[in-house]
Amino acid sequence: MDQLEQDFLHGLKTVLGLPNPFVPLHEPEFMGNEWELVKDCLDSTFVSSVGKYVDHFEVMLAEYTGAKYVVAVVNGTAALHIALLLAGVRPGDEVLIPALSFVATANAVAHCGAIPHFIDSEFKTLGIDPHALSDYLKHCSLSSSEGLTNRFTGRRIAAVVPMHTYGHPVDMVSLLDVADRYDLTVVEDAAESLDSRYQGQHTGTFGLLGTLSFNGNKVITTGGGGAILTNDAELARQAKHWTTTAKQPHRWEFFHDAVAWNYRLPNLNAALGCAQMEQLPDFLRRKRLLAQQYEKVFKDIDGIDFVVEPPNSQSNYWLNTLRLNQPSFEMRDRLLTAANEVGYQCRPTWTLLHKLPMYADCPRAPLPIAEQLEASLINVPSSAKVALV
Amino acid sequence: MDQLEQDFLHGLKTVLGLPNPFVPLHEPEFMGNEWELVKDCLDSTFVSSVGKYVDHFEVMLAEYTGAKYVVAVVNGTAALHIALLLAGVRPGDEVLIPALSFVATANAVAHCGAIPHFIDSEFKTLGIDPHALSDYLKHCSLSSSEGLTNRFTGRRIAAVVPMHTYGHPVDMVSLLDVADRYDLTVVEDAAESLDSRYQGQHTGTFGLLGTLSFNGNKVITTGGGGAILTNDAELARQAKHWTTTAKQPHRWEFFHDAVAWNYRLPNLNAALGCAQMEQLPDFLRRKRLLAQQYEKVFKDIDGIDFVVEPPNSQSNYWLNTLRLNQPSFEMRDRLLTAANEVGYQCRPTWTLLHKLPMYADCPRAPLPIAEQLEASLINVPSSAKVALV
C-alpha cells in the first residue's frame, strides 16, 4: 500500500472513527416529527394528491429559500423537466449544461426533446465555468433577433443550466453576466444545494426558475420528491397546472386544457418532508462540523485536498469531496477500492455526460477541467450523524 | 324536483344511508398493517430508491395478477408512458385509445411524441368497442410490410390501448382478434382494474404490457404509484432499467446507457402498498356487496340503470356507475347537482378526450356510443367502507 493510500485511510478513520461495520455515503435521519406527521397523514386518509402537507411543505420551502413561489413535485428530474419547458425549451433546441453532472440534468433536457450541449467546469466551484462559457459562446454562437444560435448546428440555444455540484454554488454573478450578454435564460439545477447560498442568496433563486431534489441521499428526503422555485407568479401557476394534469377547477367536470403531467408529490411524502424541514438547521450544523473535520485532517495530507466552499458562498456540504492533486483514474480507483473494502462508502464523481453512449454525439465545448475533475474527485461519507459532535 | 331526481336521491339514501355530513366518491382505508410497515420503513431509513418493500410489492402484485413480471413505478401515467415506449411507440406514430378515458391515457401517448387516435366505446363494457374498431380500421388503415398505416394521415398506427373503465373489462377476446388481424400491439391501461378479470384472467395481462395505478382514489393506494405488467422477461428488465435512470450495476461508477427516467416508486410508498395488498380481498368483497346493493335498489327505478359487470367478466367495481336511459347533459347535471348538494359526492364521466383543446385535432373514429355515454354516466360513492355489511 502506497503512502497516499495509507494517509487517505488514516484520514477517513480520524474523521469517521472505525467503520463498524460500514459507513454509508449519505444516510437520512428521522429523529424528529417524522412518525407523528406521517401517521397523521395516514390517519387522515389523505395520502395522495389532496391534503395539507403539500401546501405546508411548499410554504416551508418558500420561507427557507426566499423563493416567492414553490411547487412541490414527484422528484428532481420532473422538476427540471417542467422548469425547462416553462423556460421555453422546445424540441430541437440546445441547452447548455455542465458535462460534470448527474445524468438527470441531461435526461431532463432530452425529455423536452432538446439536446444537451456540454460546458466545462471550474476548478474552484466544480460547477459550470462562466468565463470558459463566455469564451466558447463568442466562438460557437450567433446572436440575432431570433435569439442565440449554435453556428455549427444551426440550432437555437435556449437556456443554460448551472448545477451546484455537491452543494458548492456556481459563481452566479459571472454566470448571470454571461447569460445576460447572450440573452440566455437561466434555469438552476439546485438538486444538491438546499441551503447553499451565494452572496447570501439561496441557490435556485437566481435564475428564472430553479429546482430542488429530496431523493433519499439528499440533505432532506421525502422518499422521492422535488420542487420548482420561481419568483414569477404566472410561471408558478403554470408549474402547478402542468404538473397536475392541467385540470381546470370544477365541482365535477374533467376539463384539462393542455398536454400535461402527473408529477404531483403525494401528501404522504410531503408529510415526511415537513418533518425533515424542521430538522434541516440541525442537519446542516452537523454537516458543516463534519466538513470542518475533513478540512482539518486532510490539510496535513500530501497529494489530496478537501474541496472547500467557494469564495462568497456558503455550501451545504451535501457530499464532502476530496480532490487528488494529480488527476489519475488509477490512483482514484485504488483509493476507492481501499476505502470501500474497509467499510467507508466512497465513490468517484459521475462519468462525464458526453462519455455516455446516448449523449456522445451532443455538441460540447472543450472540457479540460471537467476531465481533470473526473479523474480526481472522491466523495467521502457525509451523513450529519457521523459528525463527532 | 322531478321524479327521476327524487328517485335518484332516494336510491342513494337507501344504499348509503344519510350523508352525515358527506359521502366521498372513493376513500382509501388504512385499517391493516399500514402504520406498522410505514414505520418499519422509516426506522430502517430506507425510504427512497433502495429497500425491500419495492421488491415485496412487485412480488405481491405478480402473484395477485398472474403477470410473470411486475415493475413498480411512480404512478400510472409513468407506467403507461414506459409501456408504450417498450411496445415500440415512436414520435409521429398514432396510438388507438378510447375517447372515453381519463386524460392520462392520451397524455402518456403524447409523452412518447405520438398522436392519440380516438376510438368509440361499447355500451356494455364502457370500454373500446372491438367491432367498431375493426370496421373503422377496414376503412381508414393500410397494411403493408412496414406495419399498419393511417391512410389519411400517412402515419404509422403503432398500438391499441384498451382501458378497463371503472373496473369493467373490455371484451378482450374480440379485441385481441382485431389486434391480431391488423398486427397491432396491445398495451392495456388497467389503471382502474386491479382484480378485474376477463374469462378468469386478470386485466393487464392480455397485452404485450399492461399498467396499473395506485393513486389515492383507486382500490388500493400507495399515495402515488403505478406498475408495469408483462410476461416478457426482456421487456421487464428494460422497464426496470428505463425507469431507474438506466444505470449499469457497478460498485461506484455512474455509467448510464440510455436516455431514461426517474420513475421509481419510493420504498416508503411501496411499504404502504404492501399493507394495502394484504387487505385487497376484503376491500373487494365489500365493494362487490356495495355494487349488489346499488344494482338491487336501482333495478326498480325508471330512467336510470346500474352498470353491471360485462358477460364473462368479473369487475372490481372500482367506481359504481349509473346510466341514464335517455342521454342528457341537462338531466345528468341536475342529478349531479342534487346529489352533491345533499352530500353524496357524484361525478360525470370524463369529458371525451377529443373535446379537450390539445387533442381536438387528433384523428378519430365516429364516436356515437362514447357521446351517448358522456351524457348519461354518473359515478356514485364507491368506498368499501360505505357498504352496509
Contacts between the chains, C-beta under 8 A, distances in Angstrom:
chain1	res1	chain2	res2	distance
A	27	B	45	5.7
A	28	B	45	5.4
A	28	B	47	6.8
A	28	B	48	7.7
A	29	B	45	7.3
A	30	B	42	5.0
A	30	B	43	7.7
A	30	B	45	6.6
A	30	B	47	7.9
A	34	B	42	5.7
A	35	B	39	6.5
A	35	B	42	6.5
A	38	B	38	6.2
A	38	B	42	6.7
A	39	B	35	6.1
A	39	B	39	7.8
A	42	B	30	5.0
A	42	B	34	5.7
A	42	B	35	5.9
A	42	B	38	6.8
A	42	B	272	7.9
A	43	B	30	7.7
A	45	B	27	5.7
A	45	B	28	5.4
A	45	B	29	7.3
A	45	B	30	6.6
A	46	B	216	7.4
A	47	B	28	6.8
A	47	B	30	7.9
A	47	B	216	6.0
A	47	B	221	6.3
A	47	B	223	4.4
A	47	B	272	6.9
A	48	B	28	7.7
A	48	B	215	5.8
A	48	B	216	2.3
A	48	B	217	7.2
A	48	B	221	6.0
A	48	B	223	5.3
A	48	B	224	6.1
A	49	B	215	6.9
A	49	B	216	5.9
A	49	B	224	7.1
A	50	B	216	7.0
A	74	B	74	5.7
A	74	B	75	7.5
A	74	B	224	6.9
A	75	B	74	7.5
A	75	B	262	5.1
A	76	B	262	7.4
A	77	B	261	7.0
A	77	B	262	4.1
A	78	B	262	7.3
A	102	B	254	7.3
A	103	B	245	5.8
A	103	B	247	7.7
A	103	B	254	6.9
A	103	B	256	4.7
A	103	B	260	7.8
A	104	B	245	7.0
A	104	B	262	6.2
A	107	B	245	7.1
A	107	B	259	6.0
A	107	B	260	6.4
A	107	B	261	7.1
A	107	B	262	7.7
A	110	B	259	4.6
A	111	B	259	8.0
A	111	B	261	7.6
A	113	B	113	7.1
A	215	B	48	5.8
A	215	B	49	6.9
A	216	B	46	7.4
A	216	B	47	5.9
A	216	B	48	2.3
A	216	B	49	5.9
A	216	B	50	7.0
A	216	B	266	7.6
A	217	B	48	7.2
A	221	B	47	6.2
A	221	B	48	5.9
A	222	B	266	7.9
A	223	B	47	4.4
A	223	B	48	5.3
A	223	B	266	3.3
A	223	B	267	6.8
A	223	B	268	3.9
A	223	B	269	6.4
A	224	B	48	6.1
A	224	B	49	7.1
A	224	B	74	6.9
A	224	B	262	7.7
A	224	B	264	6.7
A	224	B	265	7.9
A	224	B	266	4.2
A	245	B	103	5.8
A	245	B	104	7.0
A	245	B	107	7.1
A	247	B	103	7.7
A	251	B	336	7.9
A	251	B	340	6.4
A	252	B	336	5.7
A	252	B	340	7.0
A	252	B	346	7.4
A	252	B	347	4.1
A	252	B	348	5.9
A	253	B	348	6.9
A	253	B	351	6.4
A	254	B	102	7.2
A	254	B	103	6.9
A	254	B	348	7.9
A	254	B	350	4.3
A	254	B	351	5.2
A	255	B	351	5.3
A	255	B	356	7.1
A	256	B	103	4.6
A	256	B	351	7.9
A	256	B	356	5.5
A	256	B	358	7.8
A	257	B	356	7.1
A	257	B	357	5.7
A	257	B	358	7.2
A	258	B	357	7.7
A	258	B	358	5.5
A	259	B	107	6.0
A	259	B	110	4.6
A	259	B	111	8.0
A	259	B	358	4.9
A	260	B	103	7.8
A	260	B	107	6.4
A	261	B	77	7.0
A	261	B	107	7.1
A	261	B	111	7.6
A	262	B	75	5.1
A	262	B	76	7.4
A	262	B	77	4.1
A	262	B	78	7.3
A	262	B	104	6.2
A	262	B	107	7.7
A	262	B	224	7.7
A	264	B	224	6.6
A	265	B	224	7.9
A	266	B	216	7.6
A	266	B	222	7.9
A	266	B	223	3.3
A	266	B	224	4.1
A	266	B	269	6.8
A	267	B	223	6.8
A	268	B	223	3.9
A	268	B	268	7.0
A	268	B	269	6.8
A	268	B	272	6.9
A	269	B	223	6.4
A	269	B	224	8.0
A	269	B	266	6.8
A	269	B	268	6.8
A	269	B	269	7.2
A	272	B	42	7.9
A	272	B	47	7.0
A	272	B	268	6.9
A	336	B	251	7.9
A	336	B	252	5.7
A	340	B	251	6.4
A	340	B	252	7.0
A	346	B	252	7.4
A	347	B	252	4.1
A	348	B	252	6.0
A	348	B	253	6.9
A	348	B	254	7.9
A	349	B	254	8.0
A	350	B	254	4.3
A	351	B	253	6.4
A	351	B	254	5.2
A	351	B	255	5.3
A	351	B	256	7.9
A	356	B	255	7.1
A	356	B	256	5.5
A	356	B	257	7.1
A	357	B	257	5.7
A	357	B	258	7.7
A	358	B	256	7.8
A	358	B	257	7.2
A	358	B	258	5.5
A	358	B	259	4.9
